[in-house]
C-alpha cells in the first residue's frame, strides 16, 4: 500500500486448513480402509496453525488496495510484523478490540468494541474488512478443503483478483503471464526473494506459493 497517510481497516478470520489425506512422509495415507466421510473437527478457542485453523489477516485500505496474509497464529508479534509489511508507518488503523491489534505500535489506532455491540463510531469501523471476508469465505469454500501449506497461495490469488478487479479476465491473465515470463522475476522467485522478508516470523508463505 502506498500514499502519504492512509486509513486502513483490519480484521482476522480463522480458516480450517490441515493436511487432509497426506502422510507425514509425503504422499497419500495408507489407511487400509475407506476414508471416513466427515468434516474436520477443530479444537475450540482462537485458531492456530497447530489446531489446523490458521489465521487470515486482511488489511483493507479505504483508498482501495487490499493485503491478505495467511499466518500461523494471531499473537501480538505476528500482527505487528504483518502490519509493518502491509501498512505504511503512521497510517490510521481501524480494527476491533482484539488485544493483538491494540498492542500494535507505529500507527494511529482506533477500534470498536464488538462485545459491547459497538460496530461503528463515526469513521471508526471495519466494515470494509468484514465485507472482504464475506467474499473470501465463499471463494475458499468452493475448493472443499485446502492444505494449510497451500492456503497462502489461494488467498494471494484472491488478493490479486480484488486489487485488479477493474480489469477483465484477459487483462488479468496478461499480467500473470508477464510476471511468469519476466526473467528478473523468475530469478527472484528461484532465490526465494519474494518471501525472504517473511522468514523472521511465523507466516505460512513459502517459496512454492
N, CA, C and O of each residue as an XYZ file, in Angstrom:
836
protein
N       0.833     -1.181      0.000
C       0.000      0.000      0.000
C       0.883      1.251      0.000
O       1.875      1.324      0.725
N       0.518      2.202     -0.798
C       1.326      3.386     -0.916
C       0.489      4.619     -0.643
O      -0.730      4.538     -0.496
N       1.166      5.776     -0.576
C       0.456      7.013     -0.326
C       1.057      7.742      0.847
O       2.042      7.280      1.421
N       0.485      8.877      1.220
C       1.013      9.662      2.316
C       0.526      9.109      3.652
O       1.273      8.422      4.349
N      -0.705      9.401      4.006
C      -1.295      8.866      5.229
C      -2.579      8.141      4.851
O      -3.506      8.748      4.316
N      -2.631      6.863      5.124
C      -3.775      6.054      4.717
C      -4.670      5.737      5.905
O      -4.248      5.782      7.060
N      -5.910      5.418      5.588
C      -6.844      4.855      6.560
C      -7.036      3.393      6.180
O      -7.505      3.086      5.084
N      -6.674      2.498      7.085
C      -6.660      1.065      6.794
C      -7.499      0.334      7.824
O      -7.347      0.545      9.027
N      -8.386     -0.527      7.348
C      -9.176     -1.375      8.228
C      -8.551     -2.768      8.286
O      -8.001     -3.248      7.294
N      -8.638     -3.406      9.433
C      -8.062     -4.744      9.592
C      -9.057     -5.650     10.289
O      -9.809     -5.221     11.165
N      -9.048     -6.907      9.885
C      -9.882     -7.913     10.532
C      -9.211     -9.263     10.328
O      -8.364     -9.418      9.448
N      -9.595    -10.239     11.148
C      -8.988    -11.566     11.060
C     -10.056    -12.631     10.900
O     -11.207    -12.457     11.299
N      -9.641    -13.736     10.307
C     -10.518    -14.870     10.059
C      -9.716    -16.132     10.324
O      -8.526    -16.191     10.015
N     -10.365    -17.149     10.899
C      -9.701    -18.441     11.117
C     -10.328    -19.447     10.171
O     -11.534    -19.693     10.200
N      -9.474    -20.025      9.330
C      -9.982    -20.920      8.298
C      -9.455    -22.336      8.528
O      -8.275    -22.529      8.824
N     -10.338    -23.317      8.390
C      -9.938    -24.712      8.549
C      -9.022    -25.109      7.401
O      -9.406    -25.024      6.234
N      -7.820    -25.538      7.732
C      -6.848    -25.978      6.726
C      -5.875    -26.934      7.402
O      -5.225    -26.573      8.383
N      -5.776    -28.141      6.885
C      -4.901    -29.129      7.515
C      -4.045    -29.845      6.501
O      -3.623    -29.260      5.504
N      -3.787    -31.129      6.762
C      -3.019    -31.978      5.862
C      -3.883    -33.158      5.459
O      -3.458    -34.309      5.562
N      -5.087    -32.879      5.002
C      -6.041    -33.925      4.691
C      -5.490    -34.880      3.625
O      -5.065    -34.462      2.549
N      -5.513    -36.171      3.960
C      -5.110    -37.188      3.001
C      -3.632    -37.276      2.737
O      -3.222    -37.943      1.787
N      -2.795    -36.611      3.559
C      -1.358    -36.621      3.334
C      -0.652    -37.341      4.472
O      -0.908    -37.060      5.643
N       0.238    -38.274      4.130
C       1.048    -38.938      5.135
C       2.180    -38.018      5.571
O       2.573    -37.116      4.832
N       2.706    -38.247      6.775
C       3.760    -37.384      7.296
C       5.008    -37.411      6.423
O       5.724    -36.413      6.340
N       5.279    -38.540      5.769
C       6.450    -38.652      4.904
C       6.145    -38.241      3.471
O       7.007    -38.354      2.600
N       4.927    -37.766      3.216
C       4.541    -37.350      1.871
C       3.716    -38.408      1.177
O       3.821    -39.594      1.491
N       2.898    -37.984      0.238
C       2.052    -38.907     -0.491
C       0.772    -39.204      0.265
O       0.589    -38.733      1.387
N      -0.125    -39.988     -0.346
C      -1.412    -40.293      0.303
C      -1.252    -41.248      1.474
O      -0.333    -42.066      1.500
N      -2.147    -41.138      2.434
C      -2.146    -42.038      3.581
C      -2.637    -43.426      3.173
O      -3.547    -43.563      2.355
N      -2.020    -44.445      3.755
C      -2.464    -45.822      3.539
C      -3.295    -46.228      4.742
O      -2.761    -46.681      5.754
N      -4.615    -46.062      4.625
C      -5.497    -46.292      5.764
C      -5.888    -47.755      5.916
O      -6.210    -48.188      7.023
N      -5.870    -48.528      4.830
C      -6.350    -49.902      4.888
C      -7.855    -49.994      4.963
O      -8.404    -51.051      5.277
N      -8.526    -48.896      4.677
C      -9.993    -48.857      4.716
C     -10.434    -47.649      3.906
O      -9.614    -46.831      3.489
N     -11.735    -47.549      3.688
C     -12.271    -46.380      3.028
C     -12.206    -45.176      3.978
O     -12.480    -45.325      5.169
N     -11.854    -44.008      3.483
C     -11.796    -42.842      4.360
C     -13.167    -42.489      4.905
O     -14.182    -42.659      4.229
N     -13.184    -41.987      6.154
C     -14.445    -41.562      6.756
C     -14.931    -40.292      6.088
O     -14.138    -39.408      5.765
N     -16.217    -40.203      5.883
C     -16.828    -39.018      5.279
C     -17.357    -38.119      6.389
O     -18.528    -38.191      6.760
N     -16.496    -37.290      6.901
C     -16.920    -36.379      7.955
C     -16.071    -35.114      7.873
O     -14.936    -35.127      7.395
N     -16.649    -34.045      8.346
C     -15.970    -32.759      8.324
C     -14.898    -32.715      9.407
O     -15.078    -33.266     10.494
N     -13.785    -32.056      9.102
C     -12.694    -31.984     10.053
C     -13.141    -31.262     11.320
O     -13.718    -30.177     11.255
N     -12.870    -31.876     12.474
C     -13.210    -31.283     13.757
C     -11.999    -30.514     14.295
O     -10.878    -31.021     14.272
N     -12.230    -29.301     14.774
C     -11.145    -28.457     15.272
C     -11.320    -28.202     16.758
O     -12.430    -28.245     17.289
N     -10.206    -27.939     17.414
C     -10.242    -27.626     18.838
C     -10.921    -26.279     19.047
O     -10.836    -25.399     18.190
N     -11.596    -26.114     20.185
C     -12.260    -24.833     20.460
C     -11.246    -23.743     20.758
O     -10.067    -24.020     20.979
N     -11.705    -22.521     20.761
C     -10.840    -21.398     21.086
C     -10.300    -20.712     19.847
O     -10.673    -21.036     18.720
N      -9.409    -19.752     20.083
C      -8.820    -18.979     18.990
C      -8.003    -19.894     18.095
O      -7.314    -20.793     18.577
N      -8.082    -19.666     16.804
C      -7.402    -20.527     15.847
C      -5.893    -20.444     15.931
O      -5.332    -19.460     16.412
N      -5.242    -21.500     15.450
C      -3.772    -21.590     15.450
C      -3.389    -22.636     14.414
O      -4.170    -23.538     14.111
N      -2.197    -22.511     13.882
C      -1.721    -23.465     12.887
C      -1.705    -24.879     13.437
O      -2.036    -25.823     12.719
N      -1.326    -25.044     14.706
C      -1.278    -26.377     15.309
C      -2.666    -26.985     15.464
O      -2.805    -28.206     15.550
N      -3.684    -26.147     15.500
C      -5.066    -26.619     15.592
C      -5.700    -26.788     14.209
O      -6.896    -27.059     14.102
N      -4.902    -26.628     13.159
C      -5.398    -26.684     11.778
C      -6.433    -25.600     11.513
O      -7.350    -25.786     10.712
N      -6.281    -24.470     12.188
C      -7.130    -23.296     11.933
C      -6.244    -22.060     11.878
O      -6.329    -21.203     12.759
N      -5.387    -21.951     10.848
C      -4.515    -20.777     10.755
C      -5.321    -19.503     10.559
O      -6.459    -19.535     10.092
N      -4.719    -18.393     10.919
C      -5.383    -17.096     10.824
C      -5.152    -16.471      9.454
O      -4.118    -16.687      8.822
N      -6.120    -15.705      9.017
C      -6.008    -14.885      7.812
C      -6.267    -13.447      8.237
O      -7.335    -13.139      8.766
N      -5.304    -12.569      8.013
C      -5.434    -11.161      8.390
C      -5.594    -10.339      7.123
O      -4.787    -10.448      6.200
N      -6.626     -9.524      7.079
C      -6.876     -8.665      5.926
C      -6.655     -7.208      6.321
O      -7.176     -6.742      7.335
N      -5.883     -6.501      5.513
C      -5.663     -5.064      5.664
C      -6.302     -4.390      4.451
O      -5.834     -4.565      3.326
N      -7.345     -3.637      4.670
C      -8.119     -3.046      3.581
C      -7.980     -1.533      3.643
O      -8.497     -0.891      4.557
N      -7.279     -0.968      2.667
C      -7.129      0.482      2.596
C      -8.425      1.108      2.117
O      -9.051      0.601      1.187
N      -8.825      2.180      2.727
C     -10.007      2.895      2.268
C      -9.735      3.640      0.965
O     -10.646      4.206      0.361
N      -8.467      3.633      0.536
C      -8.110      4.174     -0.764
C      -8.209      3.113     -1.858
O      -8.069      3.436     -3.038
N      -8.450      1.832     -1.484
C      -8.737      0.830     -2.493
C      -7.973     -0.470     -2.421
O      -8.553     -1.520     -2.698
N      -6.681     -0.455     -2.059
C      -5.872     -1.667     -2.115
C      -6.137     -2.570     -0.908
O      -6.543     -2.102      0.155
N      -5.898     -3.876     -1.093
C      -6.051     -4.833     -0.001
C      -4.793     -5.692      0.076
O      -4.152     -5.968     -0.938
N      -4.450     -6.107      1.289
C      -3.373     -7.063      1.539
C      -3.942     -8.149      2.434
O      -4.492     -7.858      3.497
N      -3.812     -9.396      2.009
C      -4.335    -10.523      2.777
C      -3.181    -11.458      3.105
O      -2.454    -11.890      2.211
N      -3.012    -11.772      4.391
C      -1.884    -12.588      4.838
C      -2.381    -13.816      5.587
O      -3.223    -13.713      6.479
N      -1.856    -14.973      5.218
C      -2.134    -16.201      5.965
C      -1.038    -16.376      7.003
O       0.142    -16.425      6.655
N      -1.409    -16.469      8.260
C      -0.445    -16.554      9.351
C      -0.707    -17.774     10.212
O      -1.817    -18.307     10.236
N       0.324    -18.211     10.920
C       0.172    -19.381     11.772
C      -0.644    -19.081     13.018
O      -1.343    -19.952     13.535
N      -0.554    -17.850     13.496
C      -1.258    -17.503     14.727
C      -1.679    -16.043     14.670
O      -1.523    -15.370     13.652
N      -2.213    -15.573     15.784
C      -2.685    -14.197     15.853
C      -2.110    -13.528     17.099
O      -2.815    -12.812     17.809
N      -0.829    -13.766     17.356
C      -0.168    -13.172     18.501
C       0.203    -11.723     18.209
O       0.154    -11.277     17.062
N       0.575    -10.991     19.261
C       0.977     -9.591     19.103
C       2.169     -9.483     18.159
O       2.210     -8.593     17.309
N       3.147    -10.392     18.303
C       4.350    -10.333     17.476
C       4.011    -10.535     16.002
O       4.522     -9.821     15.139
N       3.151    -11.507     15.716
C       2.787    -11.783     14.329
C       2.013    -10.624     13.722
O       2.281    -10.228     12.588
N       1.058    -10.076     14.463
C       0.251     -8.972     13.941
C       1.113     -7.733     13.714
O       0.930     -7.024     12.725
N       2.050     -7.467     14.621
C       2.927     -6.307     14.452
C       3.773     -6.425     13.186
O       3.897     -5.467     12.423
N       4.347     -7.596     12.971
C       5.193     -7.777     11.794
C       4.374     -7.825     10.515
O       4.826     -7.371      9.464
N       3.163     -8.379     10.605
C       2.277     -8.371      9.440
C       1.875     -6.943      9.077
O       1.833     -6.588      7.899
N       1.580     -6.129     10.082
C       1.209     -4.733      9.833
C       2.374     -3.961      9.223
O       2.178     -3.153      8.316
N       3.581     -4.208      9.717
C       4.746     -3.493      9.187
C       4.986     -3.811      7.715
O       5.516     -2.979      6.978
N       4.598     -5.015      7.281
C       4.740     -5.383      5.878
C       3.624     -4.803      5.012
O       3.849     -4.476      3.846
N       2.431     -4.677      5.573
C       1.265     -4.329      4.757
C       0.898     -2.856      4.797
O       0.329     -2.341      3.835
N       1.210     -2.167      5.889
C       0.688     -0.820      6.104
C       1.838      0.167      6.269
O       2.836     -0.117      6.932
N       1.675      1.313      5.660
C       2.684      2.355      5.785
C       2.706      2.903      7.201
O       1.656      3.130      7.802
N       3.902      3.116      7.732
C       4.053      3.649      9.090
C       3.350      4.994      9.215
O       3.422      5.832      8.316
N       2.674      5.188     10.331
C       1.959      6.433     10.572
C       0.536      6.448     10.069
O      -0.189      7.415     10.305
N       0.112      5.390      9.372
C      -1.259      5.337      8.874
C      -2.250      5.155     10.013
O      -1.885      4.742     11.114
N      -3.495      5.465      9.732
C      -4.563      5.233     10.700
C      -5.103      3.826     10.498
O      -5.429      3.433      9.377
N      -5.197      3.070     11.583
C      -5.696      1.699     11.519
C      -6.972      1.600     12.344
O      -7.022      2.048     13.489
N      -8.007      1.006     11.743
C      -9.281      0.795     12.418
C      -9.517     -0.711     12.527
O      -9.491     -1.423     11.523
N      -9.746     -1.188     13.741
C      -9.899     -2.619     13.994
C     -11.003     -2.847     15.015
O     -11.680     -1.914     15.447
N     -11.168     -4.134     15.395
C     -11.997     -4.444     16.557
C     -11.116     -4.345     17.804
O      -9.984     -3.867     17.730
N     -11.625     -4.790     18.930
C     -10.920     -4.572     20.192
C      -9.976     -5.708     20.579
O      -9.581     -5.797     21.742
N      -9.604     -6.575     19.642
C      -8.685     -7.669     19.947
C      -7.370     -7.116     20.497
O      -6.844     -6.124     19.993
N      -6.849     -7.765     21.532
C      -5.647     -7.271     22.203
C      -4.437     -7.240     21.281
O      -3.557     -6.397     21.451
N      -4.377     -8.146     20.303
C      -3.238     -8.162     19.378
C      -3.198     -6.903     18.530
O      -2.114     -6.419     18.203
N      -4.353     -6.363     18.166
C      -4.386     -5.104     17.425
C      -4.019     -3.932     18.326
O      -3.282     -3.032     17.923
N      -4.536     -3.951     19.538
C      -4.312     -2.812     20.428
C      -2.849     -2.664     20.818
O      -2.420     -1.580     21.212
N      -2.070     -3.753     20.714
C      -0.652     -3.698     21.070
C       0.238     -3.274     19.911
O       1.436     -3.064     20.103
N      -0.320     -3.144     18.720
C       0.479     -2.761     17.552
C       0.960     -1.317     17.711
O       0.195     -0.440     18.113
N       2.231     -1.081     17.391
C       2.837      0.244     17.544
C       3.248      0.788     16.183
O       3.482      0.033     15.239
N       3.332      2.105     16.102
C       3.781      2.757     14.877
C       2.657      3.288     14.023
O       2.893      3.783     12.921
N       1.415      3.191     14.527
C       0.261      3.621     13.751
C      -0.713      4.359     14.664
O      -0.686      4.196     15.884
N      -1.570      5.170     14.056
C      -2.663      5.809     14.800
C      -3.813      4.812     14.815
O      -4.375      4.490     13.768
N      -4.163      4.325     15.999
C      -5.081      3.192     16.099
C      -6.372      3.592     16.796
O      -6.349      4.248     17.838
N      -7.485      3.197     16.222
C      -8.792      3.344     16.862
C      -9.562      2.050     16.627
O      -9.386      1.391     15.602
N     -10.417      1.692     17.582
C     -11.124      0.410     17.452
C     -12.551      0.533     17.963
O     -12.898      1.440     18.720
N     -13.366     -0.423     17.513
C     -14.729     -0.557     18.004
C     -14.797     -1.814     18.865
O     -14.058     -2.774     18.646
N     -15.681     -1.793     19.831
C     -15.798     -2.901     20.779
C     -17.045     -3.720     20.445
O     -18.163     -3.350     20.804
N     -16.833     -4.831     19.757
C     -17.970     -5.661     19.347
C     -18.663     -6.321     20.533
O     -19.864     -6.587     20.481
N     -17.911     -6.586     21.606
C     -18.531     -7.227     22.771
C     -19.558     -6.312     23.424
O     -20.452     -6.783     24.126
N     -19.436     -5.019     23.198
C     -20.411     -4.053     23.710
C     -21.398     -3.616     22.621
O     -22.048     -2.577     22.734
N     -21.493     -4.428     21.572
C     -22.423     -4.165     20.470
C     -22.107     -2.859     19.748
O     -22.998     -2.207     19.204
N     -20.824     -2.483     19.750
C     -20.407     -1.282     19.037
C     -19.762     -1.710     17.726
O     -18.742     -2.399     17.731
N     -20.349     -1.307     16.606
C     -19.849     -1.717     15.295
C     -19.380     -0.537     14.458
O     -18.672     -0.732     13.470
N     -19.751      0.666     14.824
C     -19.284      1.859     14.126
C     -19.402      3.052     15.060
O     -20.359      3.184     15.823
N     -18.398      3.915     14.975
C     -18.394      5.155     15.759
C     -17.811      6.249     14.873
O     -16.609      6.515     14.885
N     -18.693      6.870     14.110
C     -18.210      7.832     13.134
C     -17.420      7.118     12.036
O     -17.921      6.195     11.395
N     -16.181      7.558     11.833
C     -15.301      6.942     10.837
C     -14.628      5.677     11.356
O     -13.949      4.981     10.600
N     -14.810      5.377     12.625
C     -14.144      4.218     13.221
C     -15.014      2.980     13.016
O     -16.022      2.805     13.700
N     -14.627      2.136     12.087
C     -15.313      0.872     11.831
C     -14.411      0.017     10.959
O     -13.396      0.490     10.448
N     -14.781     -1.234     10.794
C     -14.022     -2.163      9.946
C     -14.963     -2.862      8.958
O     -14.777     -4.032      8.621
N     -15.952     -2.134      8.513
C     -16.972     -2.726      7.642
C     -16.395     -3.225      6.319
O     -16.815     -4.265      5.812
N     -15.435     -2.489      5.759
C     -14.844     -2.927      4.500
C     -14.107     -4.254      4.665
O     -14.200     -5.132      3.807
N     -13.377     -4.394      5.764
C     -12.646     -5.642      6.004
C     -13.615     -6.799      6.208
O     -13.375     -7.899      5.708
N     -14.698     -6.570      6.928
C     -15.673     -7.628      7.130
C     -16.360     -7.996      5.821
O     -16.640     -9.169      5.577
N     -16.631     -7.010      4.985
C     -17.231     -7.297      3.681
C     -16.269     -8.095      2.803
O     -16.699     -8.953      2.032
N     -14.971     -7.816      2.918
C     -13.989     -8.578      2.142
C     -14.034    -10.044      2.528
O     -13.959    -10.912      1.659
N     -14.156    -10.337      3.816
C     -14.234    -11.730      4.261
C     -15.537    -12.380      3.803
O     -15.577    -13.592      3.592
N     -16.595    -11.599      3.649
C     -17.843    -12.167      3.145
C     -17.696    -12.636      1.704
O     -18.488    -13.454      1.233
N     -16.683    -12.123      0.995
C     -16.370    -12.583     -0.359
C     -15.324    -13.691     -0.332
O     -15.371    -14.612     -1.148
N     -14.381    -13.604      0.604
C     -13.310    -14.599      0.677
C     -13.824    -15.962      1.133
O     -13.377    -16.990      0.626
N     -14.748    -15.982      2.075
C     -15.255    -17.254      2.594
C     -15.869    -18.125      1.506
O     -15.468    -19.282      1.382
N     -16.820    -17.634      0.708
C     -17.367    -18.491     -0.355
C     -16.340    -18.835     -1.422
O     -16.427    -19.895     -2.043
N     -15.367    -17.955     -1.645
C     -14.298    -18.244     -2.612
C     -13.502    -19.463     -2.159
O     -13.203    -20.337     -2.973
N     -13.153    -19.536     -0.878
C     -12.383    -20.667     -0.363
C     -13.244    -21.919     -0.234
O     -12.744    -23.032     -0.394
N     -14.535    -21.746      0.053
C     -15.414    -22.886      0.267
C     -15.565    -23.736     -0.993
O     -15.806    -24.940     -0.903
N     -15.426    -23.126     -2.153
C     -15.580    -23.840     -3.417
C     -14.573    -24.981     -3.542
O     -14.869    -26.008     -4.153
N     -13.383    -24.802     -2.963
C     -12.315    -25.787     -3.138
C     -12.481    -27.000     -2.226
O     -11.755    -27.983     -2.376
N     -13.415    -26.950     -1.290
C     -13.794    -28.107     -0.466
C     -12.586    -28.750      0.210
O     -12.367    -29.956      0.087
N     -11.820    -27.956      0.909
C     -10.670    -28.459      1.654
C      -9.374    -27.943      1.088
O      -9.048    -28.194     -0.073
N      -8.619    -27.208      1.919
C      -7.359    -26.614      1.481
C      -6.263    -27.004      2.460
O      -6.455    -26.930      3.674
N      -5.127    -27.414      1.943
C      -3.971    -27.677      2.795
C      -3.458    -26.364      3.365
O      -3.456    -25.352      2.663
N      -3.025    -26.357      4.611
C      -2.522    -25.124      5.193
C      -1.224    -24.664      4.522
O      -0.866    -23.488      4.602
N      -0.525    -25.585      3.866
C       0.673    -25.191      3.135
C       0.321    -24.415      1.861
O       1.110    -23.596      1.390
N      -0.856    -24.674      1.314
C      -1.278    -24.002      0.091
C      -2.209    -22.824      0.336
O      -2.530    -22.086     -0.595
N      -2.645    -22.640      1.571
C      -3.575    -21.553      1.877
C      -3.050    -20.185      1.443
O      -3.826    -19.404      0.891
N      -1.755    -19.847      1.666
C      -1.275    -18.532      1.209
C      -1.420    -18.325     -0.280
O      -1.660    -17.206     -0.733
N      -1.276    -19.403     -1.058
C      -1.443    -19.270     -2.499
C      -2.862    -18.921     -2.886
O      -3.080    -18.107     -3.783
N      -3.835    -19.528     -2.217
C      -5.241    -19.243     -2.500
C      -5.598    -17.800     -2.125
O      -6.229    -17.093     -2.910
N      -5.197    -17.368     -0.933
C      -5.540    -16.007     -0.517
C      -4.743    -14.986     -1.320
O      -5.215    -13.874     -1.556
N      -3.524    -15.364     -1.745
C      -2.736    -14.458     -2.576
C      -3.380    -14.211     -3.922
O      -3.375    -13.085     -4.418
N      -3.942    -15.266     -4.525
C      -4.617    -15.085     -5.810
C      -5.906    -14.294     -5.638
O      -6.256    -13.482     -6.494
N      -6.617    -14.529     -4.530
C      -7.820    -13.741     -4.258
C      -7.449    -12.267     -4.089
O      -8.164    -11.386     -4.567
N      -6.335    -12.003     -3.411
C      -5.869    -10.621     -3.260
C      -5.590     -9.994     -4.628
O      -5.952     -8.843     -4.870
N      -4.949    -10.747     -5.514
C      -4.692    -10.253     -6.871
C      -5.998     -9.904     -7.586
O      -6.107     -8.852     -8.216
N      -6.982    -10.792     -7.482
C      -8.257    -10.542     -8.148
C      -8.940     -9.294     -7.608
O      -9.535     -8.535     -8.373
N      -8.863     -9.074     -6.300
C      -9.506     -7.897     -5.721
C      -8.787     -6.609     -6.128
O      -9.430     -5.606     -6.437
N      -7.446     -6.640     -6.127
C      -6.704     -5.426     -6.436
C      -6.765     -5.054     -7.914
O      -6.550     -3.898     -8.278
N      -7.063     -6.045     -8.771
C      -7.150     -5.768    -10.208
C      -8.542     -6.110    -10.747
O      -8.682     -6.525    -11.898
N      -9.552     -5.936     -9.923
C     -10.907     -6.283    -10.330
C     -11.450     -5.342    -11.394
O     -12.443     -5.664    -12.047
N     -10.814     -4.173    -11.585
C     -11.262     -3.260    -12.640
C     -10.857     -3.758    -14.015
O     -11.360     -3.253    -15.019
N      -9.948     -4.751    -14.090
C      -9.535     -5.321    -15.362
C     -10.409     -6.525    -15.697
O     -10.952     -7.179    -14.807
N     -10.539     -6.809    -16.988
C     -11.277     -8.010    -17.369
C     -10.370     -9.231    -17.268
O      -9.177     -9.097    -16.995
N     -10.922    -10.410    -17.485
C     -10.178    -11.652    -17.289
C      -8.960    -11.735    -18.201
O      -7.905    -12.209    -17.779
N      -9.093    -11.281    -19.445
C      -7.960    -11.327    -20.374
C      -6.825    -10.416    -19.902
O      -5.654    -10.787    -19.992
N      -7.161     -9.246    -19.410
C      -6.136     -8.320    -18.921
C      -5.463     -8.857    -17.665
O      -4.258     -8.685    -17.483
N      -6.236     -9.508    -16.800
C      -5.640    -10.123    -15.624
C      -4.689    -11.250    -16.014
O      -3.596    -11.363    -15.459
N      -5.105    -12.084    -16.969
C      -4.250    -13.172    -17.435
C      -2.967    -12.634    -18.058
O      -1.903    -13.236    -17.914
N      -3.068    -11.504    -18.748
C      -1.879    -10.903    -19.359
C      -0.882    -10.471    -18.292
O       0.324    -10.656    -18.457
N      -1.377     -9.895    -17.199
C      -0.486     -9.505    -16.107
C       0.227    -10.723    -15.519
O       1.423    -10.667    -15.232
N      -0.511    -11.828    -15.341
C       0.083    -13.038    -14.783
C       1.151    -13.590    -15.713
O       2.216    -14.000    -15.251
N       0.886    -13.609    -17.017
C       1.856    -14.117    -17.990
C       3.097    -13.233    -18.048
O       4.213    -13.737    -18.173
N       2.908    -11.925    -17.959
C       4.053    -11.019    -17.965
C       4.967    -11.285    -16.775
O       6.191    -11.276    -16.908
N       4.364    -11.522    -15.607
C       5.162    -11.824    -14.426
C       5.861    -13.169    -14.555
O       7.023    -13.307    -14.174
N       5.146    -14.175    -15.098
C       5.718    -15.514    -15.215
C       6.857    -15.562    -16.223
O       7.798    -16.338    -16.055
N       6.784    -14.732    -17.282
C       7.787    -14.765    -18.345
C       8.922    -13.763    -18.135
O       9.872    -13.730    -18.918
N       8.833    -12.966    -17.109
C       9.873    -11.975    -16.835
C      11.081    -12.663    -16.207
O      10.967    -13.185    -15.098
N      12.250    -12.683    -16.882
C      13.427    -13.384    -16.328
C      13.848    -12.856    -14.967
O      14.279    -13.625    -14.108
N      13.727    -11.537    -14.762
C      14.126    -10.961    -13.477
C      13.248    -11.491    -12.352
O      13.744    -11.804    -11.270
N      11.944    -11.591    -12.603
C      11.024    -12.117    -11.602
C      11.293    -13.601    -11.352
O      11.236    -14.062    -10.212
N      11.588    -14.354    -12.429
C      11.875    -15.777    -12.281
C      13.114    -16.000    -11.420
O      13.129    -16.894    -10.574
N      14.154    -15.191    -11.631
C      15.374    -15.344    -10.822
C      15.094    -15.053     -9.357
O      15.583    -15.759     -8.475
N      14.307    -14.014     -9.097
C      13.987    -13.668     -7.712
C      13.158    -14.765     -7.059
O      13.351    -15.079     -5.884
N      12.238    -15.344     -7.818
C      11.399    -16.406     -7.268
C      12.237    -17.631     -6.915
O      12.020    -18.250     -5.873
N      13.202    -17.987     -7.783
C      14.054    -19.151     -7.518
C      14.901    -18.938     -6.263
O      15.184    -19.887     -5.531
N      15.301    -17.699     -6.022
C      16.099    -17.394     -4.835
C      15.231    -17.238     -3.587
O      15.751    -17.139     -2.476
N      13.926    -17.218     -3.766
C      13.031    -17.030     -2.634
C      12.972    -15.612     -2.133
O      12.572    -15.373     -0.993
N      13.368    -14.649     -2.976
C      13.419    -13.266     -2.515
C      12.035    -12.687     -2.255
O      11.894    -11.728     -1.495
N      10.996    -13.275     -2.894
C       9.646    -12.787     -2.645
C       9.216    -13.062     -1.218
O       8.372    -12.349     -0.677
N       9.782    -14.079     -0.608
C       9.330    -14.484      0.718
C      10.403    -14.311      1.776
O      10.188    -14.667      2.935
N      11.554    -13.774      1.401
C      12.648    -13.647      2.363
C      12.236    -12.795      3.559
O      12.650    -13.062      4.687
N      11.425    -11.771      3.313
C      11.028    -10.901      4.412
C      10.107    -11.604      5.393
O       9.884    -11.091      6.490
N       9.561    -12.765      5.033
C       8.671    -13.493      5.932
C       9.445    -14.463      6.831
O       8.867    -15.021      7.764
N      10.749    -14.677      6.568
C      11.461    -15.741      7.249
C      11.651    -15.500      8.743
O      11.838    -16.451      9.502
N      11.603    -14.235      9.177
C      11.915    -13.957     10.571
C      10.694    -14.032     11.477
O      10.795    -13.715     12.662
N       9.555    -14.438     10.956
C       8.408    -14.662     11.828
C       7.480    -15.678     11.186
O       7.645    -16.032     10.018
N       6.526    -16.134     11.937
C       5.760    -17.318     11.564
C       4.595    -17.010     10.633
O       3.432    -17.100     11.029
N       4.909    -16.653      9.409
C       3.891    -16.601      8.375
C       3.988    -17.877      7.564
O       5.043    -18.510      7.513
N       2.903    -18.252      6.937
C       2.862    -19.503      6.196
C       3.391    -19.368      4.771
O       3.581    -20.383      4.101
N       3.635    -18.153      4.288
C       4.075    -18.000      2.920
C       5.378    -18.753      2.695
O       6.296    -18.664      3.511
N       5.466    -19.498      1.589
C       6.666    -20.235      1.248
C       6.990    -19.995     -0.210
O       6.164    -19.481     -0.963
N       8.202    -20.369     -0.607
C       8.660    -20.090     -1.965
C       7.816    -20.808     -3.008
O       7.692    -20.322     -4.132
N       7.224    -21.968     -2.660
C       6.461    -22.727     -3.645
C       5.132    -22.052     -3.943
O       4.475    -22.399     -4.924
N       4.721    -21.089     -3.112
C       3.456    -20.422     -3.334
C       3.624    -19.100     -4.065
O       2.638    -18.411     -4.329
